[in-house]
Amino acid sequence: MIALAEGCFISQIAEIEKAAFSDAWSERSLESALSEKTNIFLADISEGEVRGYIIGSCDGFSGYIERIAVNAAHRKKGIGTQLLSEFENTLPETAESISLEVRASNSPAIGLYGSYGFERAGVRRNMYSSPKEDGIVMIKKVIR
């Protein structure tokens, strides 16, 4: 079930974060994201286990996905798509688009985003470190 994330799940989310990102956010950073009222922080939880999460925001017109990750044991089961869908459904009616950046080498994520309707919109040179890498900017128009 996808719902608003709760503080009691931060340690599980931090473990998924560490496994998914070389620049993983700390538990403290995740708690800060959870407490930020302008953020949309959702988690897929089944039987007390966090299977995935998404963190983003919206300025009223543009949604932005900051983080999305699925526990390795639960990948390829549609959880990423469900998280993207619920994030989009959570946006206000005024939202026109969603954007994100992804490592150029992250083919599985680029494939997921493309299958969900995101299109490549540009490249941010050397956006990432550890290792240094370009970021692909992807945008999806919100259709209501």
PyMOL commands that set and color helices and strands:
alter all, ss='L'
color gray80, all
select helices_A, chain A and resi 7-20+27-35+72-74+79-90+107-115
alter helices_A, ss='H'
color red, helices_A
select strands_A, chain A and resi 2-4+39-46+49-58+62-70+97-103+119-128+133-141
alter strands_A, ss='S'
color yellow, strands_A
deselect
rebuild
show_as cartoon
